[in-house]
């Protein structure tokens, strides 16, 4: 058995690592000279910047991987203030309630919204609707205010998405399951243990790129700087790869697409044109991260939290900001504060298309307004831009998932955030599960070879 893994992001690297541990032969091809995909860290002047995920939820699967790689001692927890989360409401930042008792006592939500949340416990579930959006689901269960001031900023800030378009059964399938099983989402969370405390939010001391770099260093058949340009299939069912540098020397029994859909689709056009069309349709909105530093003395806001998100109803410029110097103080000079502000996503595409200079000026203007910044200009500022950022789990993802389910019968698998879920822990878990599936298939391939 020989597996070809196309793409050296966290999914492809994790899959290769667990296949290697099990003694399964593989080749991993990554077009870039640097492993990790969107897991990137940059040291720019005096600032350590994450140009992908800024932190990770420490899931059991991720902790297992850190342990295997000897990275446990490199884990860096966020500062204690990161438990505080803020949302823009009525033109100022207000702290979100951190627990059910705090929710009832806090003034962030109106009495009507709180009453709607209590009524959710007695609302009857509707029959499963595969086309129901997140906004529609939350609106009928919890009311419009929760959609506007809790769901919308969360989905925009974390997923670069629009809850009016993302599908609940694709984005948060467990919520739909809880409704059907328990009749109430809140009751289901309580009974299933899903309402427990937050997982640890962590990074690594050298930044999150330390994870893919460590993974790649462990792999004996990692091929960086190798672009796969074509995929063909021989009469015996084996797959052959054409690289930019020439044909790959091996034939492969299985191929894993650990690539964005827009990179995987062209490779499938000749063999599986319908699957290629479905993958090409997946939407990735453009987005920029604006990194802005000020002298601490020029910022009047206490910055006592993880950051602040912006509901669309407040008509903001940016989706929100992470207070990078609050959660990881050593990543900027001690007398400065560092913001990571997100511009774009599916609800803010007009802003995403602006020039770097326009975005940076607009971000400074908005930061100055909401944080009481006295400086007329930032001390330091730079931008990172994604032409295609996060895949959207809207109606277009349905066809892509169905296509890859069908491709699995042809020994072509998908291991990427558009299949697993957009978070790194989701990708790690999915890659582990796919590795186990491939390992279990070894006896079948051996019997065919005899």
N, C-alpha and C positions, 0 to 999 in steps of 0.2 A: 504494500500500500504506500502511495506517495501523494502527499497533499501539497498543493500550491496555494499559498496565502498571498493575496494581492492587496497590499496596503500595510504600512507600518505605523498606524496609529495605535491607540491603547488597545483596541479590540484585536487587531492582528497580532500585536506583540504578545498579549496575554494568551491568546490561542496557541501561538507557536511555543510559548514557554511551557504550557501544560502538555502539549503534544510531545515536546522534547522530553519532559520528565517521564512520560509513559513509553518512550522508545519508539514513537511513530515518526517515520521519515517525512520531512517537509522541506520546502523552500519558501522563504518569505521575501517578496520583492517590494521595495519601497522606492518610489520615484525620487523623493527628496534625499539629499545627503544627510539630513538630520532626522532621526526617528521621533515619533510622537504625534504626528498630525497636528491637531489644534492644542495639544498640551505643550505650550511653549513658555519659556521664561526668558526675560532679557534684562541684563544689567545695563542701564543707560544713565550715564553720569553717576549721580549719587543715589539712584533709585533702582530697586529690584522690582520689575514689573512682570505681572502675569499677562500674557497676550492670548490666553485662552481661559479656561476655568480659573477662578481666583482662589478657590478652596474646594474641599471635597467633604462629603458626608462619609464618615468612617464606617462603612458597612462591614459585616462579618467577612464577606468575600474579599473586600479590599484589605482588611487587616490581615487575613491569611496570606495575601500576596505580599504585603509589606514584610511579614514575618519570614516568608520563604526567601525574599530578596535581601534580608538583613537590613531593612530600612526602618525598623521600629524605633531605633534610637534617633533617627533623623526626623521623626514626626514632630511637627510644630503646631501646637494648639493655638487657636485664636485667643486673644485677650478676653478677660472676663466680661468686658462691656459688650462683646459681640452678641450676647443673649438679647440685647435690646434691638428692636427693629422699628423703624420709623416709616410713616406714610404721609405724603403731602395731603392735607385736607384743609379746606377753607384758607388756602394761601400760606399755611405754615406746617411745619413738621410736627406730627403727633405720634406718640409712642403707641405701638400696637399692644393690646393685651397679650400677656405671655402664658395665661392659663385660663381655664373656664371660670374660676372665681374672680380673677382679675377682669375677665370680659364683662361680667355682670356689674362689677363696681366701676369699671373704666367708662369715661365719657366719650370715647372715640366713636362708638356706635350709638345710634339713637335708641330710645326705648322701643320704638316700632321694630327696629332691626333685631334687638335682643328678644323681643316677643316672637318674631318670626323664627329665630333659632330654636326657641323653646318649643314652638309649634311643630318644628321639623320632627320631633320625637313621635308625634302622632299622625303625621301625614302618611297616606297610603302610597306605596310604590306604584309606578306606572309600568306597563309591559316594556321590556327591553326594546330600545329604539337605537339601532346602530348608527343612525344619522344625527343623534342628539349631540349638540355642542356643549362644551363646558358651561358657557353662559346660560344656555337654556336649562341645563340640569340644576345649576346652583340657583337660578332665578326661581324655579318652581319649588325647590326644596327650602331655600333660605331667604329669598327676596332680593329685590333690585339693589339695595344698599350694599349688601355683601358682595354682589357682583362688581359694583362700581369701585368700592374702596378696599376690598380684600382680594378677590379673584383677579380682577383686571390688572392691578399693579404687579401682583405676583407673577402672572403669566407673561406679562410684558417684560418684566425685569429679569426673570429667570430663563424663560423660553423664547424670548424675542417674539412672542406670539400674540394672537388675538383670540380671546376666549369665545368670541362670537363665531369663530371658524374652526377652532380645534375640537376634535371629537372626544367626548368623555371616555368612550370605550377603548380608544387608542391611547389617549394621553394619561388618564388615571383610571384604568380598568377596575381597580380594586374598589373605587367609590361606587361604581355601578353595581358591582357584585354585592357590596355591603347593603345597598338599598334593597336588592332583590332577596337577599338572605335574611336580613333583620327588619326590613320595613322602614328603617331609619338609618341614615348615614351615621349620625351621632351615636345612636345605640350600638350600631355595628362596630364603630371604632372603640367604644368602651368595652364591649364584650370580647372583641378580637385582640385587644391589647394595642391597637393602633393609635390610641390616644395618649400613649406614654410620652416620656420626655424626649427631647431632641437628641439625635445622635451627635457625637463629637464632630465638630467642624475643624478640619485640619489642613495643613499644607506640609511641605518638607523644607528643611532648613535652607537648602539651595534653590528652592522654588519647585514647582510641580514637574518641571521638565526632568528633574532628577529621577522620577519614576520611569518614563520610557527609556531614558538613557541607560539606567541600570538594567532594565529588561533586555534591551538590545545587546548589551555587553555579555549577557548570559547565553545568547543564542548562537549556536554553531552554524546555522544556515540562514543567517540574515544577510540580505543583499541590498545595501543602500545604494542610492543613485541609479537604480535600475527601473526604467519605465516599461511596463507591459503595454504593447501597442495592439496586440491581436490575440484572440483565443480561437483555436480550431479544435476539431474532434476527429480522431481517426476511426476507421471502421471497427476497431476492436473496443471502442468506447472510451479510450484514453484521451485526455486533453493535452494539447500542445500550446505553448506560449511563444509568441514572438515578442522579443524585447527590442528596444531601440538600438541596442548593440548587436542584435542578431538573435537567432532562435535559442530558446532555453534548451540545455542539453538533456533534460529529463522529459519523460511522459508522466502524466499525473492521473491518478484514479479519481481524485476529488479536487475541486477548486473552491476556495473561499473568497468571497468578495468582501474584503475589509476596507472598502472604499466608499466615498460619498456616491449617491445615486448618479449624479451627473458624470462621474468618472467611470462608474461601472457600466452604465448604459451603452456606450459605444462598443464595449468589448462583447456585448451580447447581441448586437444587431444582426449579424449573419446567422448565428445558430438559433437564437431565440428572439425574434423581432418583436413579438408582443410583450415579452418581459422587458425588453429594452425601452419600448415606448412607455410602459408603466413606470419604470424607474426614472426616466427622463422628465416625467411630469411632476415629480416631487419638488416642492417649493422651499427654497432657502433664501430668506430675505437678507438684504445687505445690512451691515451694522458697523459701527465704529466705536472704539473705546478711546476716550479722551482722558489723558493722565495730566492732572493739574496740581501744582504745589504752590503753597503760600507760606509766609512766615506765620507761625502759630499765633503771634500777637495780633495779626491782622484779621483773625477769624473769631467772631464773637460766639458762635455756636459751640456748645460743649463737646460735640462729636462723641457722645457717650453711647456708641452703638456700632452695629455692623454696617449700617448705611441706611439710605432712605429710598423708597420707591415712589413713583409718580403715577397716580391714576389718570387715565386718559380724560376723564371728566373734568379734571383740573386744568386742562389745556396746557400742558408743559411743553418744553422743547425736548428734553431728554427723558428717557425711560426711568432714570434714577442714577444714584451714585453709591458706590462702595466706599466706605471711609477707610482706605487702605492703611493709613498710618495709625488708626485706632485699633485695628484688629491684628496688625503685624508691625509694631512700632519700630523694629530694627530695619525696616525696608526703606526708610527715608531718614534724612538728618533729624536729630532730636528736636531742633527748634522749628521744624516745619510740619505741615499737614499735607497729606497726599490724598487726592480724590481720584477714583476711577469711575468715569461717567460714561454711560452707554447711550449712544445716539443711533436711532434706526430701529430695526426690527419691523415686523409686518404692519404695525400700527403707525409707524413713523417713517415711511419710505421717502417722503419728500425731504426730510432732514438728512436721511442717509445718503442722498444723492448730492448733497452740497460739498463744496471743496473743504479741504482740511482747515484752511484759514477761517472760512465761514463757521464751521462747526466749533472750532476752538474759541472763537470770539463769542459765539452764542452760549457756549457752556460757561465761560467765565461770567457772562452777564447773568445767567440764571443762578450760578453758584453765589455770586455776590448778593443777589436779591434774597435768596432763601437762607443763607448762612451768615448774613451780616458781615460780609467781608469788606474791609476798609480799603484794601489795596486797589489801585486803579487798573492793575494788570497782574497776571500771575507771576510768581517768581520763576516758574519753569512750567513748560507745557509741551506735550507731544501727543501723537495720535497713532493708533493701530487700526487698520481697516480690513474688514472681511467683505469681499464681494458677495460671497455666499456664506452665511453664518450658520444658523441652527436649522435643521430640517423640521418642517412643520407637520404635525400629526393631524392634518385636516383631511378632507375627503380624498385628496390626491394620494395620501399615504396608503389608503386601503388597497388600491390596485398594485402598488409596489409590494406590499406584504403578501398579497395573494400570489403574485408572480413568483416571489422567492419561495413560498411554500411549494409551488409546483416545481420549481427548479431543483428543490431538494431531492426529488425523485430521480433527477439526472445527475446527482452527486455534485451539484453546485449549491453552495450555502452562502448565507449572508451573515456577516459579523461586523456590525457598524452601528452608530447611534441611531440611524433611521430605522433600524430593525429592533435594537435592544431597548431603546429609550435614550434620551439625550444626555443623561448624567454619566460621568465616569464610573461610578459604582454599578450602574445598570450595564454598561459595556463590559466591565470586568466579570460580572455575574453571568451574562449571556455568553461570553467567550469561554468561561469555565464549563458551562452547560454544553456548549457545542463541542468542546474538546472531549467531554465524556461521551457524547453521542458518536463522535468519530471513533473513539477508542472501542466502544461497544460494537462498532461495525466491522472491526478487524476480522473476526472469524468468518463473516460473510464473504469478505474479499479474498480471504485465504482459500475458502472452498471454491470460489470461482476460478482461482488461479490453478487449482489442481487438475 
